[in-house]
């Protein structure tokens, strides 16, 4: 079994560190999941350029964290997936 360096940096008995990144497709669902897990959503900024390209900036350090992206593939699926 390979050695996972994330486990070496955690205190014994400490809960795993987890980050939730929410897209814009279903914000109420993301907020509900975060509330149920007693976590806050990761700070991020999503911008659209004039040519409709998407720019996403995560404003928190994600190194060593377990990261889950909460984004549905509902219409418009291509835009939601690219975000």
PDB file of N, CA, C and O in Angstrom:
ATOM      1  N   UNK A   1       0.846  -1.169   0.000  1.00  0.00           N
ATOM      2  CA  UNK A   1       0.000   0.000   0.000  1.00  0.00           C
ATOM      3  C   UNK A   1       0.896   1.239   0.000  1.00  0.00           C
ATOM      4  O   UNK A   1       1.808   1.333   0.822  1.00  0.00           O
ATOM      5  N   UNK A   2       0.654   2.195  -0.910  1.00  0.00           N
ATOM      6  CA  UNK A   2       1.494   3.393  -0.948  1.00  0.00           C
ATOM      7  C   UNK A   2       1.275   4.272   0.277  1.00  0.00           C
ATOM      8  O   UNK A   2       0.197   4.287   0.871  1.00  0.00           O
ATOM      9  N   UNK A   3       2.306   4.989   0.630  1.00  0.00           N
ATOM     10  CA  UNK A   3       2.239   5.898   1.766  1.00  0.00           C
ATOM     11  C   UNK A   3       1.535   7.181   1.348  1.00  0.00           C
ATOM     12  O   UNK A   3       1.901   7.785   0.339  1.00  0.00           O
ATOM     13  N   UNK A   4       0.541   7.601   2.101  1.00  0.00           N
ATOM     14  CA  UNK A   4      -0.211   8.812   1.812  1.00  0.00           C
ATOM     15  C   UNK A   4       0.304   9.911   2.731  1.00  0.00           C
ATOM     16  O   UNK A   4       0.092   9.859   3.942  1.00  0.00           O
ATOM     17  N   UNK A   5       0.992  10.920   2.153  1.00  0.00           N
ATOM     18  CA  UNK A   5       1.598  11.971   2.973  1.00  0.00           C
ATOM     19  C   UNK A   5       0.561  12.822   3.680  1.00  0.00           C
ATOM     20  O   UNK A   5       0.869  13.467   4.682  1.00  0.00           O
ATOM     21  N   UNK A   6      -0.679  12.834   3.170  1.00  0.00           N
ATOM     22  CA  UNK A   6      -1.720  13.619   3.839  1.00  0.00           C
ATOM     23  C   UNK A   6      -1.979  13.075   5.232  1.00  0.00           C
ATOM     24  O   UNK A   6      -2.239  13.848   6.155  1.00  0.00           O
ATOM     25  N   UNK A   7      -1.913  11.746   5.404  1.00  0.00           N
ATOM     26  CA  UNK A   7      -2.167  11.153   6.710  1.00  0.00           C
ATOM     27  C   UNK A   7      -1.071  11.495   7.711  1.00  0.00           C
ATOM     28  O   UNK A   7      -1.338  11.593   8.908  1.00  0.00           O
ATOM     29  N   UNK A   8       0.152  11.678   7.238  1.00  0.00           N
ATOM     30  CA  UNK A   8       1.259  11.992   8.131  1.00  0.00           C
ATOM     31  C   UNK A   8       1.124  13.393   8.711  1.00  0.00           C
ATOM     32  O   UNK A   8       1.648  13.670   9.790  1.00  0.00           O
ATOM     33  N   UNK A   9       0.424  14.281   8.004  1.00  0.00           N
ATOM     34  CA  UNK A   9       0.277  15.663   8.460  1.00  0.00           C
ATOM     35  C   UNK A   9      -0.931  15.873   9.360  1.00  0.00           C
ATOM     36  O   UNK A   9      -1.126  16.976   9.870  1.00  0.00           O
ATOM     37  N   UNK A  10      -1.728  14.866   9.564  1.00  0.00           N
ATOM     38  CA  UNK A  10      -2.923  15.002  10.399  1.00  0.00           C
ATOM     39  C   UNK A  10      -2.633  14.526  11.813  1.00  0.00           C
ATOM     40  O   UNK A  10      -1.842  13.606  12.019  1.00  0.00           O
ATOM     41  N   UNK A  11      -3.265  15.145  12.761  1.00  0.00           N
ATOM     42  CA  UNK A  11      -3.144  14.697  14.144  1.00  0.00           C
ATOM     43  C   UNK A  11      -3.891  13.393  14.295  1.00  0.00           C
ATOM     44  O   UNK A  11      -4.875  13.145  13.599  1.00  0.00           O
ATOM     45  N   UNK A  12      -3.418  12.555  15.210  1.00  0.00           N
ATOM     46  CA  UNK A  12      -4.131  11.302  15.459  1.00  0.00           C
ATOM     47  C   UNK A  12      -5.498  11.609  16.033  1.00  0.00           C
ATOM     48  O   UNK A  12      -5.627  12.395  16.972  1.00  0.00           O
ATOM     49  N   UNK A  13      -6.512  10.990  15.468  1.00  0.00           N
ATOM     50  CA  UNK A  13      -7.869  11.188  15.923  1.00  0.00           C
ATOM     51  C   UNK A  13      -8.548  12.390  15.295  1.00  0.00           C
ATOM     52  O   UNK A  13      -9.739  12.609  15.517  1.00  0.00           O
ATOM     53  N   UNK A  14      -7.814  13.174  14.514  1.00  0.00           N
ATOM     54  CA  UNK A  14      -8.415  14.354  13.879  1.00  0.00           C
ATOM     55  C   UNK A  14      -9.241  13.925  12.676  1.00  0.00           C
ATOM     56  O   UNK A  14      -8.912  12.958  11.989  1.00  0.00           O
ATOM     57  N   UNK A  15     -10.297  14.648  12.440  1.00  0.00           N
ATOM     58  CA  UNK A  15     -11.146  14.351  11.288  1.00  0.00           C
ATOM     59  C   UNK A  15     -10.415  14.741  10.006  1.00  0.00           C
ATOM     60  O   UNK A  15      -9.628  15.687  10.007  1.00  0.00           O
ATOM     61  N   UNK A  16     -10.666  14.023   8.920  1.00  0.00           N
ATOM     62  CA  UNK A  16     -10.048  14.401   7.647  1.00  0.00           C
ATOM     63  C   UNK A  16     -10.466  15.808   7.252  1.00  0.00           C
ATOM     64  O   UNK A  16     -11.604  16.218   7.484  1.00  0.00           O
ATOM     65  N   UNK A  17      -9.552  16.533   6.664  1.00  0.00           N
ATOM     66  CA  UNK A  17      -9.860  17.877   6.204  1.00  0.00           C
ATOM     67  C   UNK A  17     -10.538  17.783   4.844  1.00  0.00           C
ATOM     68  O   UNK A  17     -10.094  17.046   3.963  1.00  0.00           O
ATOM     69  N   UNK A  18     -11.598  18.523   4.691  1.00  0.00           N
ATOM     70  CA  UNK A  18     -12.390  18.421   3.480  1.00  0.00           C
ATOM     71  C   UNK A  18     -12.801  19.814   3.037  1.00  0.00           C
ATOM     72  O   UNK A  18     -13.167  20.655   3.858  1.00  0.00           O
ATOM     73  N   UNK A  19     -12.738  20.054   1.729  1.00  0.00           N
ATOM     74  CA  UNK A  19     -13.171  21.315   1.136  1.00  0.00           C
ATOM     75  C   UNK A  19     -14.292  21.022   0.152  1.00  0.00           C
ATOM     76  O   UNK A  19     -14.239  20.043  -0.592  1.00  0.00           O
ATOM     77  N   UNK A  20     -15.300  21.874   0.154  1.00  0.00           N
ATOM     78  CA  UNK A  20     -16.404  21.768  -0.792  1.00  0.00           C
ATOM     79  C   UNK A  20     -16.349  22.970  -1.726  1.00  0.00           C
ATOM     80  O   UNK A  20     -16.395  24.116  -1.279  1.00  0.00           O
ATOM     81  N   UNK A  21     -16.250  22.700  -3.025  1.00  0.00           N
ATOM     82  CA  UNK A  21     -16.229  23.753  -4.032  1.00  0.00           C
ATOM     83  C   UNK A  21     -17.552  23.694  -4.774  1.00  0.00           C
ATOM     84  O   UNK A  21     -17.892  22.667  -5.360  1.00  0.00           O
ATOM     85  N   UNK A  22     -18.299  24.787  -4.752  1.00  0.00           N
ATOM     86  CA  UNK A  22     -19.618  24.821  -5.377  1.00  0.00           C
ATOM     87  C   UNK A  22     -19.563  25.565  -6.699  1.00  0.00           C
ATOM     88  O   UNK A  22     -19.005  26.658  -6.799  1.00  0.00           O
ATOM     89  N   UNK A  23     -20.158  24.943  -7.715  1.00  0.00           N
ATOM     90  CA  UNK A  23     -20.346  25.634  -8.981  1.00  0.00           C
ATOM     91  C   UNK A  23     -21.641  26.436  -8.912  1.00  0.00           C
ATOM     92  O   UNK A  23     -22.306  26.464  -7.877  1.00  0.00           O
ATOM     93  N   UNK A  24     -21.988  27.074  -9.996  1.00  0.00           N
ATOM     94  CA  UNK A  24     -23.179  27.916 -10.019  1.00  0.00           C
ATOM     95  C   UNK A  24     -24.436  27.214 -10.508  1.00  0.00           C
ATOM     96  O   UNK A  24     -25.498  27.834 -10.555  1.00  0.00           O
ATOM     97  N   UNK A  25     -24.350  25.947 -10.869  1.00  0.00           N
ATOM     98  CA  UNK A  25     -25.512  25.276 -11.457  1.00  0.00           C
ATOM     99  C   UNK A  25     -26.641  25.047 -10.455  1.00  0.00           C
ATOM    100  O   UNK A  25     -27.814  25.119 -10.822  1.00  0.00           O
ATOM    101  N   UNK A  26     -26.302  24.771  -9.195  1.00  0.00           N
ATOM    102  CA  UNK A  26     -27.333  24.536  -8.186  1.00  0.00           C
ATOM    103  C   UNK A  26     -26.803  24.949  -6.818  1.00  0.00           C
ATOM    104  O   UNK A  26     -26.472  24.106  -5.985  1.00  0.00           O
ATOM    105  N   UNK A  27     -26.731  26.225  -6.607  1.00  0.00           N
ATOM    106  CA  UNK A  27     -26.171  26.773  -5.369  1.00  0.00           C
ATOM    107  C   UNK A  27     -26.950  26.351  -4.123  1.00  0.00           C
ATOM    108  O   UNK A  27     -26.330  26.035  -3.107  1.00  0.00           O
ATOM    109  N   UNK A  28     -28.285  26.334  -4.162  1.00  0.00           N
ATOM    110  CA  UNK A  28     -29.018  25.886  -2.963  1.00  0.00           C
ATOM    111  C   UNK A  28     -28.688  24.439  -2.560  1.00  0.00           C
ATOM    112  O   UNK A  28     -28.617  24.129  -1.371  1.00  0.00           O
ATOM    113  N   UNK A  29     -28.488  23.570  -3.536  1.00  0.00           N
ATOM    114  CA  UNK A  29     -28.111  22.191  -3.222  1.00  0.00           C
ATOM    115  C   UNK A  29     -26.741  22.158  -2.552  1.00  0.00           C
ATOM    116  O   UNK A  29     -26.550  21.446  -1.565  1.00  0.00           O
ATOM    117  N   UNK A  30     -25.793  22.917  -3.077  1.00  0.00           N
ATOM    118  CA  UNK A  30     -24.449  22.966  -2.494  1.00  0.00           C
ATOM    119  C   UNK A  30     -24.488  23.495  -1.069  1.00  0.00           C
ATOM    120  O   UNK A  30     -23.811  22.965  -0.188  1.00  0.00           O
ATOM    121  N   UNK A  31     -25.267  24.527  -0.842  1.00  0.00           N
ATOM    122  CA  UNK A  31     -25.389  25.089   0.503  1.00  0.00           C
ATOM    123  C   UNK A  31     -26.051  24.098   1.457  1.00  0.00           C
ATOM    124  O   UNK A  31     -25.689  24.036   2.632  1.00  0.00           O
ATOM    125  N   UNK A  32     -27.019  23.322   0.962  1.00  0.00           N
ATOM    126  CA  UNK A  32     -27.661  22.295   1.785  1.00  0.00           C
ATOM    127  C   UNK A  32     -26.701  21.188   2.177  1.00  0.00           C
ATOM    128  O   UNK A  32     -26.705  20.730   3.320  1.00  0.00           O
ATOM    129  N   UNK A  33     -25.870  20.754   1.223  1.00  0.00           N
ATOM    130  CA  UNK A  33     -24.874  19.717   1.509  1.00  0.00           C
ATOM    131  C   UNK A  33     -23.871  20.236   2.533  1.00  0.00           C
ATOM    132  O   UNK A  33     -23.539  19.540   3.493  1.00  0.00           O
ATOM    133  N   UNK A  34     -23.393  21.457   2.326  1.00  0.00           N
ATOM    134  CA  UNK A  34     -22.431  22.048   3.272  1.00  0.00           C
ATOM    135  C   UNK A  34     -23.035  22.161   4.669  1.00  0.00           C
ATOM    136  O   UNK A  34     -22.368  21.878   5.665  1.00  0.00           O
ATOM    137  N   UNK A  35     -24.296  22.576   4.739  1.00  0.00           N
ATOM    138  CA  UNK A  35     -24.962  22.687   6.037  1.00  0.00           C
ATOM    139  C   UNK A  35     -25.101  21.349   6.730  1.00  0.00           C
ATOM    140  O   UNK A  35     -24.901  21.249   7.941  1.00  0.00           O
ATOM    141  N   UNK A  36     -25.444  20.311   5.965  1.00  0.00           N
ATOM    142  CA  UNK A  36     -25.591  18.972   6.546  1.00  0.00           C
ATOM    143  C   UNK A  36     -24.263  18.433   7.067  1.00  0.00           C
ATOM    144  O   UNK A  36     -24.231  17.688   8.046  1.00  0.00           O
ATOM    145  N   UNK A  37     -23.164  18.811   6.407  1.00  0.00           N
ATOM    146  CA  UNK A  37     -21.839  18.352   6.824  1.00  0.00           C
ATOM    147  C   UNK A  37     -21.179  19.297   7.826  1.00  0.00           C
ATOM    148  O   UNK A  37     -20.072  19.038   8.299  1.00  0.00           O
ATOM    149  N   UNK A  38     -21.877  20.409   8.150  1.00  0.00           N
ATOM    150  CA  UNK A  38     -21.341  21.422   9.064  1.00  0.00           C
ATOM    151  C   UNK A  38     -20.001  21.973   8.570  1.00  0.00           C
ATOM    152  O   UNK A  38     -19.058  22.146   9.343  1.00  0.00           O
ATOM    153  N   UNK A  39     -19.942  22.243   7.261  1.00  0.00           N
ATOM    154  CA  UNK A  39     -18.769  22.823   6.625  1.00  0.00           C
ATOM    155  C   UNK A  39     -19.189  24.082   5.885  1.00  0.00           C
ATOM    156  O   UNK A  39     -20.368  24.267   5.582  1.00  0.00           O
ATOM    157  N   UNK A  40     -18.241  24.932   5.599  1.00  0.00           N
ATOM    158  CA  UNK A  40     -18.545  26.087   4.762  1.00  0.00           C
ATOM    159  C   UNK A  40     -18.042  25.799   3.349  1.00  0.00           C
ATOM    160  O   UNK A  40     -17.130  24.998   3.145  1.00  0.00           O
ATOM    161  N   UNK A  41     -18.658  26.470   2.386  1.00  0.00           N
ATOM    162  CA  UNK A  41     -18.223  26.319   1.007  1.00  0.00           C
ATOM    163  C   UNK A  41     -16.921  27.089   0.804  1.00  0.00           C
ATOM    164  O   UNK A  41     -16.707  28.136   1.416  1.00  0.00           O
ATOM    165  N   UNK A  42     -16.070  26.569  -0.045  1.00  0.00           N
ATOM    166  CA  UNK A  42     -14.803  27.211  -0.357  1.00  0.00           C
ATOM    167  C   UNK A  42     -15.043  28.533  -1.077  1.00  0.00           C
ATOM    168  O   UNK A  42     -15.912  28.620  -1.944  1.00  0.00           O
ATOM    169  N   UNK A  43     -14.284  29.550  -0.724  1.00  0.00           N
ATOM    170  CA  UNK A  43     -14.386  30.852  -1.373  1.00  0.00           C
ATOM    171  C   UNK A  43     -13.856  30.748  -2.802  1.00  0.00           C
ATOM    172  O   UNK A  43     -12.738  30.287  -3.036  1.00  0.00           O
ATOM    173  N   UNK A  44     -14.681  31.186  -3.745  1.00  0.00           N
ATOM    174  CA  UNK A  44     -14.271  31.151  -5.149  1.00  0.00           C
ATOM    175  C   UNK A  44     -14.979  32.269  -5.912  1.00  0.00           C
ATOM    176  O   UNK A  44     -15.989  32.811  -5.464  1.00  0.00           O
ATOM    177  N   UNK A  45     -14.420  32.595  -7.073  1.00  0.00           N
ATOM    178  CA  UNK A  45     -14.984  33.611  -7.951  1.00  0.00           C
ATOM    179  C   UNK A  45     -15.123  32.995  -9.340  1.00  0.00           C
ATOM    180  O   UNK A  45     -14.191  32.369  -9.846  1.00  0.00           O
ATOM    181  N   UNK A  46     -16.289  33.177  -9.952  1.00  0.00           N
ATOM    182  CA  UNK A  46     -16.521  32.714 -11.315  1.00  0.00           C
ATOM    183  C   UNK A  46     -16.869  33.930 -12.156  1.00  0.00           C
ATOM    184  O   UNK A  46     -17.798  34.674 -11.841  1.00  0.00           O
ATOM    185  N   UNK A  47     -16.114  34.121 -13.225  1.00  0.00           N
ATOM    186  CA  UNK A  47     -16.356  35.252 -14.123  1.00  0.00           C
ATOM    187  C   UNK A  47     -16.525  34.732 -15.543  1.00  0.00           C
ATOM    188  O   UNK A  47     -15.993  33.683 -15.905  1.00  0.00           O
ATOM    189  N   UNK A  48     -17.268  35.478 -16.331  1.00  0.00           N
ATOM    190  CA  UNK A  48     -17.421  35.183 -17.755  1.00  0.00           C
ATOM    191  C   UNK A  48     -16.838  36.343 -18.546  1.00  0.00           C
ATOM    192  O   UNK A  48     -17.143  37.507 -18.289  1.00  0.00           O
ATOM    193  N   UNK A  49     -15.998  36.004 -19.508  1.00  0.00           N
ATOM    194  CA  UNK A  49     -15.438  37.007 -20.394  1.00  0.00           C
ATOM    195  C   UNK A  49     -16.466  37.357 -21.464  1.00  0.00           C
ATOM    196  O   UNK A  49     -17.493  36.689 -21.584  1.00  0.00           O
ATOM    197  N   UNK A  50     -16.191  38.399 -22.240  1.00  0.00           N
ATOM    198  CA  UNK A  50     -17.115  38.853 -23.290  1.00  0.00           C
ATOM    199  C   UNK A  50     -17.394  37.758 -24.321  1.00  0.00           C
ATOM    200  O   UNK A  50     -18.480  37.710 -24.899  1.00  0.00           O
ATOM    201  N   UNK A  51     -16.415  36.881 -24.551  1.00  0.00           N
ATOM    202  CA  UNK A  51     -16.610  35.792 -25.520  1.00  0.00           C
ATOM    203  C   UNK A  51     -17.219  34.543 -24.874  1.00  0.00           C
ATOM    204  O   UNK A  51     -17.233  33.470 -25.478  1.00  0.00           O
ATOM    205  N   UNK A  52     -17.729  34.693 -23.627  1.00  0.00           N
ATOM    206  CA  UNK A  52     -18.407  33.643 -22.852  1.00  0.00           C
ATOM    207  C   UNK A  52     -17.463  32.557 -22.320  1.00  0.00           C
ATOM    208  O   UNK A  52     -17.926  31.519 -21.845  1.00  0.00           O
ATOM    209  N   UNK A  53     -16.149  32.784 -22.393  1.00  0.00           N
ATOM    210  CA  UNK A  53     -15.214  31.871 -21.750  1.00  0.00           C
ATOM    211  C   UNK A  53     -15.366  32.031 -20.237  1.00  0.00           C
ATOM    212  O   UNK A  53     -15.749  33.095 -19.750  1.00  0.00           O
ATOM    213  N   UNK A  54     -15.061  30.960 -19.503  1.00  0.00           N
ATOM    214  CA  UNK A  54     -15.249  30.949 -18.053  1.00  0.00           C
ATOM    215  C   UNK A  54     -13.905  31.056 -17.344  1.00  0.00           C
ATOM    216  O   UNK A  54     -12.936  30.400 -17.725  1.00  0.00           O
ATOM    217  N   UNK A  55     -13.859  31.884 -16.315  1.00  0.00           N
ATOM    218  CA  UNK A  55     -12.685  32.020 -15.459  1.00  0.00           C
ATOM    219  C   UNK A  55     -13.107  31.676 -14.039  1.00  0.00           C
ATOM    220  O   UNK A  55     -14.020  32.297 -13.494  1.00  0.00           O
ATOM    221  N   UNK A  56     -12.451  30.693 -13.438  1.00  0.00           N
ATOM    222  CA  UNK A  56     -12.753  30.291 -12.062  1.00  0.00           C
ATOM    223  C   UNK A  56     -11.494  30.462 -11.232  1.00  0.00           C
ATOM    224  O   UNK A  56     -10.423  29.983 -11.603  1.00  0.00           O
ATOM    225  N   UNK A  57     -11.632  31.154 -10.101  1.00  0.00           N
ATOM    226  CA  UNK A  57     -10.507  31.356  -9.190  1.00  0.00           C
ATOM    227  C   UNK A  57     -10.897  30.843  -7.806  1.00  0.00           C
ATOM    228  O   UNK A  57     -11.851  31.329  -7.200  1.00  0.00           O
ATOM    229  N   UNK A  58     -10.152  29.863  -7.319  1.00  0.00           N
ATOM    230  CA  UNK A  58     -10.343  29.343  -5.967  1.00  0.00           C
ATOM    231  C   UNK A  58      -9.503  30.220  -5.038  1.00  0.00           C
ATOM    232  O   UNK A  58      -8.298  30.364  -5.246  1.00  0.00           O
ATOM    233  N   UNK A  59     -10.118  30.796  -4.034  1.00  0.00           N
ATOM    234  CA  UNK A  59      -9.446  31.780  -3.182  1.00  0.00           C
ATOM    235  C   UNK A  59      -9.007  31.213  -1.836  1.00  0.00           C
ATOM    236  O   UNK A  59      -8.847  31.951  -0.864  1.00  0.00           O
ATOM    237  N   UNK A  60      -8.815  29.909  -1.789  1.00  0.00           N
ATOM    238  CA  UNK A  60      -8.325  29.270  -0.570  1.00  0.00           C
ATOM    239  C   UNK A  60      -7.255  28.257  -0.949  1.00  0.00           C
ATOM    240  O   UNK A  60      -7.210  27.775  -2.081  1.00  0.00           O
ATOM    241  N   UNK A  61      -6.400  27.944   0.009  1.00  0.00           N
ATOM    242  CA  UNK A  61      -5.377  26.931  -0.203  1.00  0.00           C
ATOM    243  C   UNK A  61      -6.029  25.550  -0.176  1.00  0.00           C
ATOM    244  O   UNK A  61      -6.745  25.220   0.769  1.00  0.00           O
ATOM    245  N   UNK A  62      -5.784  24.747  -1.205  1.00  0.00           N
ATOM    246  CA  UNK A  62      -6.382  23.419  -1.297  1.00  0.00           C
ATOM    247  C   UNK A  62      -5.367  22.299  -1.060  1.00  0.00           C
ATOM    248  O   UNK A  62      -5.723  21.121  -1.067  1.00  0.00           O
ATOM    249  N   UNK A  63      -4.128  22.665  -0.856  1.00  0.00           N
ATOM    250  CA  UNK A  63      -3.067  21.669  -0.721  1.00  0.00           C
ATOM    251  C   UNK A  63      -3.311  20.761   0.478  1.00  0.00           C
ATOM    252  O   UNK A  63      -3.575  21.234   1.584  1.00  0.00           O
ATOM    253  N   UNK A  64      -3.223  19.462   0.250  1.00  0.00           N
ATOM    254  CA  UNK A  64      -3.382  18.487   1.321  1.00  0.00           C
ATOM    255  C   UNK A  64      -4.807  18.250   1.760  1.00  0.00           C
ATOM    256  O   UNK A  64      -5.035  17.543   2.742  1.00  0.00           O
ATOM    257  N   UNK A  65      -5.766  18.814   1.070  1.00  0.00           N
ATOM    258  CA  UNK A  65      -7.177  18.683   1.445  1.00  0.00           C
ATOM    259  C   UNK A  65      -7.875  17.646   0.560  1.00  0.00           C
ATOM    260  O   UNK A  65      -7.437  17.380  -0.559  1.00  0.00           O
ATOM    261  N   UNK A  66      -8.933  17.081   1.059  1.00  0.00           N
ATOM    262  CA  UNK A  66      -9.832  16.265   0.247  1.00  0.00           C
ATOM    263  C   UNK A  66     -10.858  17.232  -0.333  1.00  0.00           C
ATOM    264  O   UNK A  66     -11.609  17.860   0.414  1.00  0.00           O
ATOM    265  N   UNK A  67     -10.897  17.356  -1.663  1.00  0.00           N
ATOM    266  CA  UNK A  67     -11.717  18.360  -2.330  1.00  0.00           C
ATOM    267  C   UNK A  67     -12.854  17.692  -3.085  1.00  0.00           C
ATOM    268  O   UNK A  67     -12.643  16.723  -3.814  1.00  0.00           O
ATOM    269  N   UNK A  68     -14.055  18.213  -2.905  1.00  0.00           N
ATOM    270  CA  UNK A  68     -15.241  17.720  -3.605  1.00  0.00           C
ATOM    271  C   UNK A  68     -15.872  18.878  -4.359  1.00  0.00           C
ATOM    272  O   UNK A  68     -16.164  19.925  -3.780  1.00  0.00           O
ATOM    273  N   UNK A  69     -16.080  18.682  -5.654  1.00  0.00           N
ATOM    274  CA  UNK A  69     -16.700  19.703  -6.491  1.00  0.00           C
ATOM    275  C   UNK A  69     -18.185  19.376  -6.605  1.00  0.00           C
ATOM    276  O   UNK A  69     -18.554  18.276  -7.016  1.00  0.00           O
ATOM    277  N   UNK A  70     -19.028  20.326  -6.242  1.00  0.00           N
ATOM    278  CA  UNK A  70     -20.476  20.150  -6.282  1.00  0.00           C
ATOM    279  C   UNK A  70     -21.009  20.934  -7.475  1.00  0.00           C
ATOM    280  O   UNK A  70     -21.127  22.157  -7.415  1.00  0.00           O
ATOM    281  N   UNK A  71     -21.327  20.236  -8.550  1.00  0.00           N
ATOM    282  CA  UNK A  71     -21.781  20.887  -9.777  1.00  0.00           C
ATOM    283  C   UNK A  71     -22.650  19.894 -10.547  1.00  0.00           C
ATOM    284  O   UNK A  71     -22.222  18.772 -10.820  1.00  0.00           O
ATOM    285  N   UNK A  72     -23.854  20.300 -10.890  1.00  0.00           N
ATOM    286  CA  UNK A  72     -24.727  19.402 -11.644  1.00  0.00           C
ATOM    287  C   UNK A  72     -24.422  19.511 -13.139  1.00  0.00           C
ATOM    288  O   UNK A  72     -23.756  20.446 -13.585  1.00  0.00           O
ATOM    289  N   UNK A  73     -24.910  18.562 -13.882  1.00  0.00           N
ATOM    290  CA  UNK A  73     -24.718  18.562 -15.338  1.00  0.00           C
ATOM    291  C   UNK A  73     -26.037  18.862 -16.047  1.00  0.00           C
ATOM    292  O   UNK A  73     -26.259  18.419 -17.174  1.00  0.00           O
ATOM    293  N   UNK A  74     -26.899  19.608 -15.386  1.00  0.00           N
ATOM    294  CA  UNK A  74     -28.170  19.971 -15.994  1.00  0.00           C
ATOM    295  C   UNK A  74     -27.944  21.046 -17.067  1.00  0.00           C
ATOM    296  O   UNK A  74     -26.835  21.559 -17.221  1.00  0.00           O
ATOM    297  N   UNK A  75     -28.999  21.375 -17.797  1.00  0.00           N
ATOM    298  CA  UNK A  75     -28.895  22.343 -18.879  1.00  0.00           C
ATOM    299  C   UNK A  75     -28.446  23.695 -18.342  1.00  0.00           C
ATOM    300  O   UNK A  75     -28.989  24.131 -17.327  1.00  0.00           O
ATOM    301  N   UNK A  76     -27.523  24.363 -18.936  1.00  0.00           N
ATOM    302  CA  UNK A  76     -26.696  23.994 -20.090  1.00  0.00           C
ATOM    303  C   UNK A  76     -25.494  23.158 -19.642  1.00  0.00           C
ATOM    304  O   UNK A  76     -24.573  23.675 -19.010  1.00  0.00           O
ATOM    305  N   UNK A  77     -25.509  21.890 -19.966  1.00  0.00           N
ATOM    306  CA  UNK A  77     -24.522  20.940 -19.473  1.00  0.00           C
ATOM    307  C   UNK A  77     -23.090  21.343 -19.830  1.00  0.00           C
ATOM    308  O   UNK A  77     -22.205  21.253 -18.980  1.00  0.00           O
ATOM    309  N   UNK A  78     -22.842  21.782 -21.056  1.00  0.00           N
ATOM    310  CA  UNK A  78     -21.495  22.146 -21.454  1.00  0.00           C
ATOM    311  C   UNK A  78     -20.964  23.297 -20.596  1.00  0.00           C
ATOM    312  O   UNK A  78     -19.822  23.247 -20.138  1.00  0.00           O
ATOM    313  N   UNK A  79     -21.764  24.314 -20.379  1.00  0.00           N
ATOM    314  CA  UNK A  79     -21.326  25.441 -19.548  1.00  0.00           C
ATOM    315  C   UNK A  79     -21.051  25.004 -18.119  1.00  0.00           C
ATOM    316  O   UNK A  79     -20.059  25.417 -17.520  1.00  0.00           O
ATOM    317  N   UNK A  80     -21.921  24.176 -17.575  1.00  0.00           N
ATOM    318  CA  UNK A  80     -21.752  23.719 -16.201  1.00  0.00           C
ATOM    319  C   UNK A  80     -20.516  22.846 -16.046  1.00  0.00           C
ATOM    320  O   UNK A  80     -19.801  22.959 -15.050  1.00  0.00           O
ATOM    321  N   UNK A  81     -20.256  21.980 -17.015  1.00  0.00           N
ATOM    322  CA  UNK A  81     -19.068  21.130 -16.921  1.00  0.00           C
ATOM    323  C   UNK A  81     -17.788  21.942 -17.079  1.00  0.00           C
ATOM    324  O   UNK A  81     -16.810  21.690 -16.375  1.00  0.00           O
ATOM    325  N   UNK A  82     -17.777  22.893 -17.973  1.00  0.00           N
ATOM    326  CA  UNK A  82     -16.577  23.699 -18.198  1.00  0.00           C
ATOM    327  C   UNK A  82     -16.290  24.617 -17.019  1.00  0.00           C
ATOM    328  O   UNK A  82     -15.133  24.956 -16.770  1.00  0.00           O
ATOM    329  N   UNK A  83     -17.312  25.020 -16.298  1.00  0.00           N
ATOM    330  CA  UNK A  83     -17.115  25.860 -15.123  1.00  0.00           C
ATOM    331  C   UNK A  83     -16.356  25.059 -14.086  1.00  0.00           C
ATOM    332  O   UNK A  83     -16.073  25.566 -13.001  1.00  0.00           O
TER     333      UNK A  83
END
